[in-house]
Amino acid sequence: MISSNDARPGVALNLPEGLFTVVESQHVKPGKGKAFVRMKLKNVRTGAVIDRTFRGGENLKKATIDRRDFTFLYKDDLGFNFMDGETFEQISVSDELVGDRAEFMPDGMVIRLAMFEDTPVDLDLPASVELEVTFAEPGVKGDRVSGATKPVTLSTGKVVNVPLFVEEGDILKVDTRTGDYITRVS
């Protein structure tokens, strides 16, 4: 348990509505009446942000979220399969939890999973990943306008717009937050 007065940004709370992390916390002491705490909470599973007000000193159930590194093994009918690097235990994560982030996950990639009571609730990708170009149309001679781009397909199936000099077999660094091309590695 944690007092509503002690709930700071980053603390995880297990409320009746679900699992939340505190984004913002403001202690308010009005001229008349009792103090209260106004919080902005983010749902860990859905990402929705809500505003809640608690009485000053109200006890809230604190949740412990464990973040551990897992290796992505493969995808099958059950979902995405990961292996814990320390215990070699394998777990399956649903397609809904991974979502569009699967486009940035090659086999063998190390990903940080957020676990609550041994159940995955979220996953954190690195800021950028290096992926191989599996299909790229050649740049046409005379089509060298500055800033021109072409679509290429990466090893995970993601399509990204890149400069015309990128060819099949090149390794590209791609931003996982926006899906944009950053640079050619090799």
C-alpha positions, 0 to 999 in steps of 0.5 A, a space after each residue: 500500500 502507498 499513500 496518495 500523498 506519496 504517489 510520484 510519477 512512474 509509480 505503478 498502481 493496481 486500482 479496481 479499473 486496472 493497472 496504471 502508472 502515475 504520469 502526473 501528481 499534484 497535491 492540492 490544499 484548498 483554503 477550505 476543506 481537506 487536501 486532495 491529490 489530483 493525478 493523471 494516470 496511464 493505463 498500462 495495458 491500453 495506454 489510455 490516460 485518465 484523471 483521478 482525484 484521491 483524498 489526501 492520505 488515502 491508501 492505494 494498492 501499489 503494483 510492482 512491475 518487473 522489467 526484464 530482458 527477453 529474446 524474441 524467438 518466433 511467431 506462431 498461432 499462439 502469438 509471439 514467443 520470447 525466452 528469458 535469458 537468465 532462466 531460459 523459460 519461454 513465454 507467449 505474448 498475444 498479438 494484441 499486446 505486441 501490435 504494430 511493433 512486430 514490424 521492428 522485431 527480427 528473430 533473436 532481438 532482445 526486448 524488455 518486457 514489463 511483467 506484472 505478477 508473471 504476466 506480460 503487460 507491455 514491451 519496450 523496443 529500443 529507439 532504433 533497430 537495424 534491419 536488412 533490405 529484402 526488396 528494393 527497386 533500382 533507382 532510375 538513372 536521371 531520377 536523382 532529384 535531391 530528396 527523392 525517395 523510394 519504398 523498400 521492404 525490410 526483412 520483417 515486412 515493414 515498408 519504409 521510404 528511403 533515399 534512391 541509393 539504397 539497394 537490396 542487401 543493405 542494412 538500415 537503421 530505422 526509428 521504432 517510434 516513427 517508422 522512419 529511415 535514419 541511416 544506412 549502416 552497410 
